[in-house]
Amino acid sequence: MKLAYNSTTLDNGLRVLTCAMPHTYSVGVGFYMSVGSRYEQPATAGGAHFVEHMLFKGTQRRPAPEAIALEIEGRGGLFNASTGQEMTVIWAKMQQTHLSLALDVLSDMLRHSLLAADEVEKERRVILEEISSSQDIPEELASLALHELTWPGHPLGWDVAGTPESVRGLQHEGLAQFLLHHYGPHNTVISVAGDVAHDQVVELAGQLLGDWPANTAPSFLAAPADSAGPRVALINKKIEQTHLALHLPGLARDDVDRFALGLVNVILGEGMSSRLFVEIRERLGLAYAVDSYVSHLADTGVTGVYAAVAPERALEALSAILAQLQRLRTEPVDAKTLHSAKEYIKGRLLLGLEDTMAVSGWFGRQEALAGEKLTVEQIIERVARVEAEELMAVAQRLFQAGRGRLAVVGPHKRRDEARFQALLANGPLAA
């Protein structure tokens, strides 16, 4: 059965999407809001993440955190939230018969959070512990350092959770103002998937949120221009492995080459048949964990590679990674490999959309972030049209020696930083 959506925009600008999945028992309800850490200022860094936490801490009708949780979990449901660079999501997955309750609880959390002073103080301590914990997890530490290298001094380079200083400075009034100015119907999408009728969901949304005052969608600072020359951040940490996190330029969310880059990424580092896995782990035995990824944002993006290796072989591993990137620049992808990559994307898309919450996210995220909602069939068709020469062209466009950003976390001396820098500048990608 093909997935199709219906869409209605309420008078206040709130968009309501539904996707009928009549064979399911559950309903996935998500509120997708185009606000995240890149919408913040230095003084409010971590504000979106802090607000997201506080939405669970009590409302006028449900004044205690456990009262909110019991509404959902007491009926066997699931609910949670997340904050990223450009989006905040709160969601619930319940039996279809509890659709109206799920919408009611999430609406109540979003519009009537108490932001009680005692709960703010308790959650501040929790978030400070969350920030501290990232310093003890090498993968997270490398990721944080890499984001700062990629977007220095820009909100995209900040920790989504903020800094200890900014979190300590966020008080009740500041959080209330952040919630008031950054969350509203014009930058919120409700997406519901399951055995639902569109008109019913629209009616419920209107009853709960039709009087939500219209707002002007918040704006963010444009991504900085990419500066020339490779950059390296080395963090000395007495651990057993070296964690390498590499960024090269990627593509914005609406770039026409994004489907070609997706195929490049599959061939490079997704799964156990990818080139990085076969070369770095299986043939050379350099790493247990190695993979690649792409991240698309509104006006920028990154192509990333991560590997954890023995410290004495870190330079060798980086050289091998760069060699695989260079291979994609200079060697056409054969027809069999390209076909397999296309089938991989097709299979992962189809397998990932058998759940109501996943389908809610598929349409809700697209609407909130891009305004364009592509069906699975449209994605598959666009991927199928990509030719091998397009993969080489996008690799040549993005994978260049002077544009690498590398974070290294491990037991290394400061002098090693120059060696990593030299390899980025003069290694395989410079050939």
Secondary structure by P-SEA (a helix, b strand, c coil): cbbbbbbbbcccbbbbbbbbcccccbbbbbbbbccccccccccccaaaaaaaaaccccccccccaaaaaaaccccccccccccccccccccccccccaaaaaaaaaaaaaccccccaaaaaaaaaaaaaaaaaaaacaaaaaaaaaaaaacccccccccccccaaaaaaccaaaaaaaaacccccccbbbbbbccccaaaaaaaaaacccccccccccccccccccccbbbbbbbbbbccbbbbbbbcccccccccaaaaaaaaaaaccccccccccccccccccccccccccccccccccccbbbbbccccaaaaaaaaaaaaaaaaacccccaaaaaaaaaaaaaaaaaaaccaaaaaaaaaaaaacccccccaaaaaaaaaaccaaaaaaaaaaccccccbbbbbbccccccaaaaaaaaaacccccc
